[in-house]
Amino acid sequence: MATILYVDDDPSVGLVLTETLSRAGHSPLDAKSVPEALQILEQSEVDLIISDYRMPGISGLEFLQLLASEGHDVPLIMLTGHASIEHAVMSIKAGAIDYLTKPVRPQQLELAVDQALEFVRLRRENEALRKEVQQFRNERRIIGDSAVIRRILQTVSMAAPTRATVLLQGESGTGKELFARAIHDQSERRDKPFIKLNCAALPEGLVESALFGHEKGAFTGAIKRVEGAFERAHRGTLLLDEVSEMRLDLQAKLLRVLQEQEFERVGGTTPIKVDVRIIATTNRDLAMEADQGGFRHDLYYRLSTIPVLIPPLRERPEDVPLLAQRFALRTAAELGKKIEGFSAEAIETLQRFPWPGNIRELQHVVERAVILTPDPIIQPHCLEGTRFGLAHSMAGSAIRARRIGRPDAAATGGNGAAEGGDGVRLASLNVADAERVLIKHALAAADNNRTKAAELLGISVRTLRNKLNGPGKDADEDDDAD
């Protein structure tokens, strides 16, 4: 059912419109003039308008212009007299979706209304789809303004139009797949398949079948013929994720496919020709792997026609604010929260952290902060509760200890830390060891007052109590130590 507004000063026409629209299951609204119709549009949601062309005061054609100027995106069917076909043509040119000639016939009216509503539905679906596509492309947009990212993007734009294989190397979480997508999207293959195969996630016995497919009966459980990644990526792009995890015997077969663009399914004897552009990623130094015998030299040379090294996030801290803001706004939109950004102190703290998990870790920290913050501006304390939060607490406890004139470091023996002047110096990156050391120093700085120690650590007293008790201990043990 649709809400349909008709505008006509002739009562007999209004009666026909009301009866016909009601019988068709719609909800009709009537107006005798354009000003009255505009008032109704301000107060009600209308799906379709039916308007007479010739009315006293403001004509139907002027009504169309008013709708456009005042931002009412509602389709309109124009009613014209017998001798006013030229008015119908002018109406269509002005933006009317259809026209009907008087006298109005009920069957003709129902058909015109159904077609108009279907057109509107399709147009709205198309607009929604366009927004989704644009949002999807924005999600895949590479964020970063550092010099190294600009250089990589320049390399991507130059490599994308070619058939050359690209080897993307970098630590886990640096966004290698995003760069692979960018190469595909900027190539002439953008409308063809983009197939991803994670060589590290597949069991060894299934990698060959996943790459090349298999024939029915090729092995136990092969109940039908299956196309592999190469066939599915025909005329498109195949991303070999973590290619360094591939077995040596499969590396030889992969090399043959790259050289000849031809392969055979597992259990098959018929050569299959394909046209596939290869992009490979790895979080290892593939040249070193080849020198050590873990990867074929000839395949390495074939894959690294255009090598691209994606730097870790710690080497481009100027990109952290842009990435953090992007993740924060996206998460806030998903949750329906109002987030304006980060405080200067929070941004500075984010930039100081080394981010061993790179962009993926930054994303998780920001998402958690957005969920937990009660304010539109994210403060440093909202970043606690993760490995990043622990590191932030480490820095904060040292600063606060110095402010109150207390020592913030002491000898720790073999637990991963040592006294380092006016700060805690850790001998390892083990989080559990670092946590124990910080708690010990905080308690010493606070004269064993847990409330003050928790304040120094930037955590709650309850959290400190749980960490002191640890698993297997009585949760109420020493609760009166404060």
N, C-alpha and C positions, 0 to 999 in steps of 0.2 A: 504494500500500500504506500502511495506517495501523497504528499501534501501539495496540492496544485492550486495556485492563485489565478483566478481569471479576472480580467479588467474589461468591463464593457458597461456602457450606460444604458443599453437596451434591455429592459426586464425580460422580454421574450427570449432573447439569446441567453441571458443568464439562467433562465429556467431550464433550457435544453442542456446547457453545460453542467448545471448542478445535478440533474437527473442522470445524465450519461456518466459523469465521473463517479458518482456515488454507486451506481449500478456496477461499475467496473472495479469497485473496491477501493477507490481513492478517497481522500479527504479534501473536498473543495472549499476554498475560501474566496469570497467575492468582494470586489471593490468597484465602485462606480466611476472612479477617476484615478489618475496617476498619483496625485498627492496622497489619496487614501491608500493606494497600493504600496507606496513607499513607507507609510506608517506601519502597515502590516509586515512588510519585510524587516523592519527594525525590531519587531516584537516576536516574529515566528520564523521557524526554519521552513523554507519553501524549496521543494524539489524542482518545480516546473511552473512557468508562467504562460498563460494564454491571454493575449491582449488584442483588443480591437485596434485597427490602424487609425481610424478616424474617430476622434473623441473631442468634446468641447474642451478648450483650454490647451492641454498638452496632448500631442498626438502620440500614436504608438511608436513612431520612428524616433521622436524625441525621448520617449520613455526608454528605448534601447540605449540611447546615448547617456541618459541619466544613470541607468544601471551600471554602465561601464565606468563612468566618472566617480560614482560613489562606492565602487568596489563590490557590488553585488554580483557574484559569479553564479547566476541562475539562468538556465536556458529558457528561451522564449519562443513560443509559436504565435505567429501573427495571423489575425483574422482580417480578411479583405473582402470588399464588395465584388459583385459580378464583373463590373467593368474596371477593376482596379488591379489587374495583373501586374501593371508596372509598379504598383506599390509593393507587391509581393517581392519583385526582383530587388527593389531598393531595400526592402527589409532584410532579405538574405544577405545582401552586400554589407548591411550595417551590423550583422551579427545574429539575426534570428536563425533558429535551428530548423524551422519549417514554416509553412504558411497554409492556411485553409481559407476557402472561399465561402461566403455566405450564400444561401442559408446553410447553417451547419447541419450535416447529417450525422446522426449518432455513430454509425458504423465507421464512417470516415474519421470522426473525432477519436474514437477508441484506438484505431490503427495508428493515427499520428502521435497520440500520447504514448502508446507502447513503444513506438520506434524512437521517440525522443528520449524516453526514460532509459532505453537500452543504450542509446548513444551516450547519454550522460554516465551510465554505469561503466561503459568501456573506457570513456575518457578519464574517469576517476581512477580506474584500475591502472591505466597507462601512466597516469601521473604518479600514482603510488609506486609502481614498478620502477619508474625513472628515478624517483627519490631513493629507492632501495639500492639501485645500481650505483647511483652517485655516492651513497653512504658506504657501499661496499668498496668502491674505488678509493674513497677517502680513508677507509680503514687500512687499505693496503699502501697508502701513500707513505713514503719514507720520510721520517721526521729527523731533521738535523741540519745545522748551519755551520758546522765546523769545517775547516779547510779540507780535512781528510775525507769527509763525507761528500763534499762538493766534487772532489777529484774522482771519487768512486762513481758518483752519479754521472759524471762526464764520460767515464769509461763505459758505464752501462749504456748510455745513449749512443755511443759509437759502436759498441759491440752488438747491440740488439738487432739491427737490420741485417746482420750477416748470418751465415750458417755455422760460424766458428763455435767450438765447444768452449764453455766457460767453467773454470774451477773456482769456486768460492770457498775460501779458507777462513776460519775464525773460531773463537771459543764458542761454546754452547751459549745460546741466548743472545747472540749479537744480531740476529735478524737475517741470517743467510737465505732462508726461504723467501723472505720479503724481497730481497734483491733479485732472486731468481724469478719471482713473479714480475718484477719490474722489467726484466729483460724480455720475458715473454709478452708482456702487455705492450711494449714498445716495438715489437717485431711485426713482420707481415703475417705471422702465425697467430696473432692475438685472438682471432675468431675460431681457432682450431683448439683441440684438446691440450690441456696442461695436466700431465699425469705425474704424480709424485710416488716414488717408491723408496721406502725407508729400508735400506740394506741392513741396518742394525736391529730392526724390530722383527724381521722375519726369521723363522727357524731356518737353519742351514739347508735342510732338505727341500725347502719350498722356494728358495730364492730363484733358482733356475726356472721353475715353473712360473713364478711371478713375473720374471723378466720376459720369457719367450713363449709362455703358454704351454699347453700339453694336449695331446690327442687322447681320445677316449681309450681307456685300457692301458695307457702308458705306464701306470703304476697302480698299486692297490688304492682304491678309493677314487680313481679317475673315471667317473661314470659318464662323463660327457666331455666334448672338446671345449677347451677354455682358451680365450685369447689372453696373451700376456701384455705387459706394460708397453712393449714396443709396438704391438699391433694397435693398441688403443690410443697410442700417441701419434699415430700416422698423420703426417703433415702438420703436426704440432710440436710440442716440447715435452721432453721427458726429464724430470728432475730425479737424479740418483742421490738421495740424501744419505749422508755418512757412507760414501762409497769406499772409504778405507776399511770398512768392516767386511768387504766381499772376499770370499775364498779365492785363492790363487788360481784354481782351475776354472772358476767362473770368470775371472779377470781375462783369461785368454779368449774365452768365447765372446765376452763383451768387446774386446779389442777387434775381433773379426767383424762384429756387427758394425762398429764404428767405422771401420775401414771400407767395408763392402756394402753397408746398408742392407744386409741380407742375413737371415737366420732360419733355423728350423725349430719347430715346436718340439718339446720333449716327447719322444716316441714317434716323431714324424720324420719323413724323408724328403718332403717337398720344400724347396727353398721359398721363403717369403720375402719379397722386397718391401722395404719401408722407407719413408722419408721422415726422419726424426731429428730434431735438434736436441743435443744433450747439454744439460747443465748439471754439474756435480758439486756436492758440498762435502766438507769434512772439518772436524774440529782438531785434526792432527796436522803435523808438518808432513805433508805427503812426500816431499822430496827426501826427507830423512827416513821415512818409512821405506821408501824404495831403496835407499842406500843400505838399510839394515835387512833387506830381503823380505819385508812384510808386504811389499806392493811392487808390481811389475814396473820396471823403468819405462818400457815402451808404452804401456797404458797411461802412465803418469804424463809422459810427453804428449800423448794424444789428447788427454783430458785438459791439459793446462795450456791450450792454445792461447787463451786469454786468462791468466791467473789474476784473481782479485782477492786481496787480503782485507777482511773486515776487522777493523781495530776493536778492541774491547772498550767498554764504556768508560773505564777508568782513564783511558788515554784521550778522551774527548769530553771532559766535564762540561764544556760549554753547551753540549747538546742535552744535558740532564734537565734543565728547566723546561725546555720545549717538550721533551718526552713526558715529564711529570705532569705538566699542564694538560697535555693531550689525554693521558690516562685518567686524570682526575675528572675532567669534564665529561669524558665518555662514561665513566662509572657513575657519576652524578646523574647523568641523563637516564641511565638505565634504572637507577634507584628512585628517580624523581626528587633528588635533593638539590638544593641550591648551593653550589660551590663556586666561589670566585677565583680561588687560586691558593697560593702558599705565601706564608710570611717570608720576609727576607732571611730570617734566621733558619727557617725550615729549608729554604732553597740552598743556603750555604752548607747546611748539614748534609743534604742530599749530594751535593757536589764533592764533599770531602770523602764520602764513603767509597771504597774501592770497587764495589759491586762485582764480587766474584761470579754471581749468576747473571751479570750483564743486564740487558734491557728487560728480560723476562723477570728477573728478581725485582727490578725497579717497578715494574708494572704491578706485581703482587703487593709490594709495600704500599704503593700509592692507593691501590684498590682498598686495602685494609684501612688506611688512614681515612679515606672518604666515608667508608662505612661507619667508622667509630667516632668521627669528629662531630660535635654538636654545632659547630660554628661554620660560617661560609668561608673563613680563611683557615687553612690547615696550619697548625702550629707544630713545633718539633715533638712535643709530648705525644701527639697522635701517631707518631711513627714508631713507637715502642712496641715490644711484644714479638719481635722477629730477630733474626740474626743482625739485621740492620739496627733494630731498636737496641740491642745489646751493645753494639758498637757505639751508638749514640749515647747510651748511658755511661759507657766507659769514659768517653770524652767529657761528658757532663759532670761525672763524679769527680774527676781530676780537677776540673775548673772550680767546682763548688768547694772542694776541699782546700784548694789554695786560697779561695776567698775568705774562708773562716780561719785561716792560719793553721790548718792541721796538716800533718803529713798524709800523702795519698799513695805512698808506695812503701813496701817492706819486703824483706827477703821471703821467698816462697819455696825454697828448696827445689824439688824436682817436679813441681806441679805446673810448669809452663810459664812462669813469670819470674821477674827479678826486680829488685829495687833499682830505679833509674832516676835518681835525683828528685825532681818535683813532679814525676808522673809515673804511671804504671807501665813498665816495659814487658811485653809478652814475648816469650820465647817460642810460642807456637800459635797457630790459628784455631786450635781446638776450642770450640765454643764452651763446652762444659768446664774445661780447665779455666778459661778466662772468667767465666761466671763465678766460680768458686773463689778465685783470687780477688775479684772486685768486691764480692760480699765480705770477704775477710778484711780488706782494707777499709771498706765503709764502716764496718763494725768497730774497727780500731779507731777510725777518725771520730766516731760518734760515742766513744767510751762505752761500747756495747749497748747503746740505746737503739732498739730496733726501729723506733719511729723516725729518729734522726737518720739512721743508716738508710732506711727506705727512701727518705727524702733525698739523700745524697745520690742514691742509685737511680732516682727517677722512677721508682716503682711503688706500688702500694705496700702497706705493712703486711697485708694478707699474702701477697705474692712473695714477699721476702720470707715470711714464716713457712710457706709451702716449700720454698727452695732450700731453706735450712733443714726442715724435717726430712725432705726427700722421700722417695719411694720406700715403703717398708717400715717407716718410722711412725710413731704415734703422732697424728696430726695435731693433738692438743699438748704435745710435749713442750715444756718450757714456755708455755703461752704467757706466763707471768714475768718473763725476763725483761719486759719493758719497764 
